[in-house]
Amino acid sequence: MKISLCMIVKDEEEVLERCLKSVAPLVDEIAIADTGSADDTRGIARRYTQNVYEFAWTDDFAAARNYVFSKAEGDYLMWLDADDVIPPESAALFPSLRETLEKETPDMVTCPYDVGFDRAGKASCTFYRERFFRREANFLWVGRIHECIPPRGKILRHAFRVSHLGSQKVRGARNLHIFQKWAREEPLGGRELCYYGKELFYNGLYLEGIAVLEEMLRGDGWYVNKIEACKTLSECYKARGDRERAYLSLLRSFRYGEPRAAVCCMLGKLFQEEKRWRDAVVWYEGALLCRDHSEEGDFEEPACRSVTPCLELVCCFYALNDMERAKFFHKKTEELAPDHPSVLYNKQFFEER
């Protein structure tokens, strides 16, 4: 049973070797499609595989990924981005993953994807992504940007993690331009509208983002994407000074599922900014009660269920002159993140009083 790694790359000389060094000992084949590098990306790739192909870029990530999938010959196909890394503790799980593939023969395996990290290097944002695919099941990527493979068949979860460490490469408004071109050429589905709205927000186009996200929420779509759209919609309204609709957008997310910790923290922050301390307390304490939704595909931020609301509760209770509760939550933060700059500041602050 063979596993093939399939990658698409462009101008990734800064990070590609870091990625390949971490994964090459694990897989049986590596296939890489270069979409027009002007640096030494292809040279670095050839140190690890002779299966390096050129693919003319067409502003379509799915097309490029499907092309490199077509070149691989393994029983299972795996994907990574150039700025991903397999951490050592995850590499140690690879033998058990092979056993799972051989015994269970799933069509698809989803795994945790760590895409954000705190100062201590601990994952601060995690969600599950489709990672391994049975080649004979003929899966295809869809979406010109923020592409994915729709789940079907026998799907298993595995603890094998991938770390998205990022790079210094500046992508600018590339994603936004792809979405704008795509939207001119054909109607976008719910998932695409959600991500398009986020790109508009990132680029400061708040009115356009509001229009796209409202369209997404009016139509069909996956509940996780709808919750994410509500969060981004709230940020768009807040950026425009419309705090009423910022509140309502977050509350709207409850139509699509139980409260998420990030939504509760955002509501708490809105109230806190208006010095409505007791209202803020309700939502920050609510965040502590929320459960982990990462296995559902949420962009899970563990800090929103732990240290973030606790830090804000210290501030709220101090503002309410409730020193006992303020110190209680400060002690909580010391247990959760003793080296966090805000925790250290609060420690000194309370010691001086």
C-alpha positions in Angstrom: 0.0 0.0 0.0 1.6 3.2 -1.2 0.9 6.9 -0.2 1.6 9.7 -2.7 2.2 13.3 -1.6 0.7 15.8 -4.2 1.6 19.5 -4.0 1.2 22.6 -6.1 3.9 25.3 -5.7 5.0 28.7 -6.9 8.0 30.7 -5.7 8.3 28.7 -2.5 12.1 28.5 -2.1 11.8 30.0 1.4 9.7 27.2 2.9 9.6 24.2 0.5 12.6 22.3 1.8 11.3 22.7 5.4 8.1 21.0 4.3 9.6 18.3 2.2 12.2 17.4 4.8 9.4 16.8 7.3 7.3 14.6 5.0 9.6 12.8 2.6 10.6 10.0 5.0 6.9 9.2 5.5 5.5 8.8 1.9 6.3 6.5 -1.0 6.0 9.0 -3.8 6.1 12.8 -4.2 4.5 14.6 -7.2 4.8 18.4 -7.5 3.2 20.7 -10.0 5.0 24.1 -10.3 2.7 26.9 -11.6 5.3 29.3 -12.7 8.1 29.8 -10.2 10.7 32.4 -10.8 13.0 31.3 -8.0 14.7 28.0 -7.1 11.5 26.2 -6.2 11.8 23.6 -8.9 15.5 22.9 -8.0 14.6 22.3 -4.4 11.7 20.1 -5.4 14.0 17.9 -7.5 16.2 17.2 -4.5 13.3 15.1 -3.2 11.6 13.8 -6.4 11.9 13.6 -10.1 8.2 13.9 -10.5 8.2 17.7 -10.9 5.8 19.0 -13.5 5.0 22.4 -15.0 1.4 23.6 -15.0 0.3 26.8 -16.6 -1.5 28.9 -14.0 -5.1 29.8 -14.8 -6.3 31.4 -11.5 -7.7 28.1 -10.6 -6.3 26.2 -7.6 -8.6 23.2 -8.0 -7.4 22.7 -11.6 -3.8 22.7 -10.5 -4.5 20.2 -7.7 -6.5 17.9 -10.0 -3.6 17.9 -12.4 -1.0 16.8 -9.9 -3.4 14.2 -8.5 -3.6 12.8 -12.0 0.2 12.3 -12.0 0.3 10.3 -8.7 0.2 6.5 -8.6 -0.2 5.7 -4.9 -3.1 3.9 -3.4 -3.8 7.0 -1.3 -3.2 10.6 -2.3 -2.2 13.2 0.3 -1.9 16.9 -0.1 0.1 19.6 1.6 0.9 23.3 1.0 4.5 24.4 0.7 4.3 26.2 4.0 3.0 23.2 5.9 5.1 21.0 8.1 4.6 17.5 9.7 5.7 17.9 13.4 7.7 15.1 14.8 5.0 13.9 17.2 2.6 13.7 14.2 5.2 11.9 12.1 5.3 9.2 14.8 1.6 8.5 14.2 2.2 7.8 10.5 2.6 4.0 11.0 -0.7 3.8 12.7 -2.3 5.8 9.9 -0.9 3.3 7.3 -2.4 0.5 9.3 -5.7 2.3 9.3 -5.6 2.8 5.6 -4.7 -0.9 5.0 -7.3 -2.3 7.4 -10.2 0.1 6.9 -9.7 1.1 3.3 -11.6 4.4 3.8 -12.3 6.7 0.8 -11.3 9.8 2.7 -9.4 10.6 6.0 -9.8 13.9 7.7 -7.2 15.2 10.1 -6.6 18.2 12.4 -5.0 21.2 10.6 -3.3 23.7 12.9 -3.3 27.1 11.1 -2.5 29.5 14.0 -0.1 29.4 16.9 0.4 31.4 20.1 3.7 32.8 21.5 4.5 29.5 23.0 4.1 27.7 19.7 0.8 26.0 20.8 -1.9 25.7 18.2 -4.4 28.6 18.6 -6.6 27.8 15.6 -7.5 24.3 14.5 -10.0 22.7 12.2 -10.3 19.3 10.4 -9.5 19.1 6.7 -9.7 16.3 4.2 -6.1 15.0 3.9 -5.9 11.5 2.4 -8.0 10.1 -0.5 -8.2 6.6 -2.0 -7.1 7.1 -5.6 -9.5 4.7 -7.1 -12.4 6.7 -5.6 -11.5 9.4 -8.2 -12.0 12.5 -6.0 -11.8 15.9 -7.6 -11.0 19.3 -6.1 -13.6 22.0 -6.6 -13.3 25.8 -6.3 -10.9 28.2 -8.0 -9.7 29.5 -4.6 -10.1 28.1 -1.1 -10.6 24.8 -2.9 -11.8 21.6 -1.3 -12.8 18.1 -2.0 -16.5 17.5 -1.1 -16.8 14.5 1.3 -18.3 11.3 0.2 -18.0 7.6 0.7 -16.4 6.0 3.8 -14.8 8.8 5.9 -12.5 8.3 8.9 -10.9 10.7 11.3 -7.3 10.4 12.4 -5.2 12.2 14.9 -2.4 12.9 12.3 -1.8 16.6 12.5 -0.4 19.1 10.0 1.0 22.5 11.0 0.5 25.4 8.6 3.4 27.6 9.6 3.0 30.2 6.8 5.7 32.1 5.0 6.9 35.7 4.4 5.6 35.7 0.8 3.2 38.6 0.2 0.1 37.5 -1.6 -1.6 40.9 -1.6 -5.1 40.9 -3.1 -4.5 37.8 -5.2 -7.4 35.8 -3.6 -9.7 38.8 -3.9 -9.0 39.2 -7.6 -9.6 35.5 -8.3 -13.0 35.8 -6.5 -13.9 39.0 -8.4 -13.2 37.4 -11.7 -15.0 34.2 -10.7 -18.1 36.0 -9.6 -18.2 37.9 -12.9 -18.1 34.6 -14.9 -20.6 32.5 -12.9 -22.8 32.4 -9.8 -21.0 31.4 -6.6 -22.2 28.8 -4.2 -22.7 29.3 -0.5 -19.1 28.2 0.5 -17.6 30.4 -2.1 -19.7 33.4 -1.1 -18.6 32.9 2.5 -14.9 33.0 1.6 -15.5 35.9 -0.9 -17.1 37.9 1.8 -14.1 37.3 4.1 -11.7 38.4 1.4 -13.7 41.6 0.9 -13.5 42.3 4.6 -9.7 41.6 4.8 -9.3 44.2 2.0 -11.4 46.8 3.7 -14.3 46.6 1.2 -17.0 46.4 3.9 -20.1 47.4 2.0 -19.3 44.9 -0.8 -18.5 42.3 1.9 -21.9 42.9 3.6 -23.7 42.5 0.3 -22.0 39.2 -0.5 -22.4 37.8 3.0 -26.1 38.7 3.2 -26.5 36.9 -0.1 -24.8 33.9 1.3 -27.0 33.8 4.4 -30.2 34.1 2.3 -29.3 31.1 0.2 -28.3 27.5 0.8 -25.1 26.6 2.6 -23.4 24.5 5.2 -24.2 25.6 8.7 -20.6 26.0 9.7 -20.0 28.4 6.8 -23.2 30.3 7.8 -21.9 30.7 11.3 -18.6 31.9 10.0 -20.4 34.3 7.6 -22.3 35.8 10.6 -19.0 36.5 12.4 -17.5 38.2 9.4 -20.7 40.1 8.7 -20.5 41.5 12.3 -17.0 42.6 11.7 -18.0 44.4 8.5 -20.8 46.3 10.3 -18.6 47.1 13.2 -15.9 48.5 10.9 -18.6 50.8 9.4 -19.7 51.9 12.9 -23.0 50.1 12.7 -22.9 48.4 16.1 -26.5 47.5 16.2 -26.2 45.3 13.2 -22.8 44.0 14.5 -24.7 42.7 17.5 -27.6 41.3 15.5 -25.2 39.5 13.1 -23.6 37.5 15.9 -27.0 36.6 17.5 -28.1 35.5 14.0 -25.4 32.8 14.1 -27.5 31.0 16.8 -30.0 30.1 14.1 -27.5 27.7 12.6 -26.1 25.9 15.7 -25.3 26.1 19.3 -23.2 29.1 20.4 -19.6 29.1 19.4 -17.0 30.4 21.9 -15.6 32.9 19.4 -19.1 34.3 18.8 -19.6 34.7 22.6 -16.3 36.4 22.9 -17.1 38.8 20.1 -20.4 39.7 21.8 -18.6 40.1 25.1 -16.2 42.5 23.5 -18.9 44.6 21.9 -20.6 45.1 25.3 -17.2 45.6 27.0 -16.3 48.4 24.5 -19.5 50.2 25.7 -18.6 49.6 29.3 -21.6 47.4 29.8 -19.6 45.2 32.1 -22.3 42.9 33.4 -23.6 42.2 29.9 -20.0 41.4 28.8 -19.6 39.0 31.8 -22.6 37.0 30.6 -21.1 36.3 27.2 -17.5 35.7 28.4 -18.7 33.2 31.0 -20.8 31.7 28.3 -17.7 31.2 26.1 -16.2 29.1 28.9 -19.1 26.7 28.6 -18.9 26.2 24.9 -17.6 23.0 23.5 -15.0 22.3 20.9 -16.5 22.2 17.4 -13.3 21.6 15.4 -14.4 18.1 14.3 -17.4 19.7 12.6 -15.1 21.8 10.4 -15.2 25.0 12.5 -12.2 27.3 12.7 -11.8 26.4 16.3 -9.8 28.8 18.6 -9.2 27.0 21.8 -8.2 30.3 23.5 -11.8 31.5 23.0 -12.9 28.7 25.4 -10.2 29.4 28.0 -7.6 32.1 28.4 -9.3 34.8 26.3 -12.6 35.1 28.1 -10.8 34.7 31.5 -8.5 37.6 30.8 -11.5 39.8 29.8 -13.4 38.7 32.9 -10.5 40.0 35.0 -11.0 43.4 33.4 -14.8 43.3 33.7 -14.9 42.3 37.3 -12.2 44.9 38.2 -14.3 47.6 36.5 -17.2 46.4 38.6 -15.1 46.7 41.8 -15.5 43.0 42.4 -11.9 42.3 43.3 -12.6 38.7 44.6 -13.9 37.6 41.1 -11.2 39.6 39.3 -8.5 37.8 41.2 -10.3 34.4 40.8 -10.2 34.7 37.0 -6.6 36.0 37.2 -5.6 32.8 39.0 -7.4 30.9 36.2 -5.3 32.6 33.6 -2.1 31.9 35.5 -3.0 28.2 35.3 -3.9 28.4 31.6 -1.1 30.6 30.3 1.4 31.6 32.9 3.8 33.3 30.4 1.1 35.2 28.5 2.1 39.0 28.5 -1.3 40.1 29.8 -1.2 37.5 32.5 2.2 38.7 33.6 1.1 42.3 33.5 -2.0 41.4 35.7 0.2 39.5 38.1 2.4 42.5 38.7 -0.7 44.8 38.8 -2.4 42.7 41.6 0.9 42.3 43.6 1.3 46.1 43.7 -2.2 46.4 45.3 
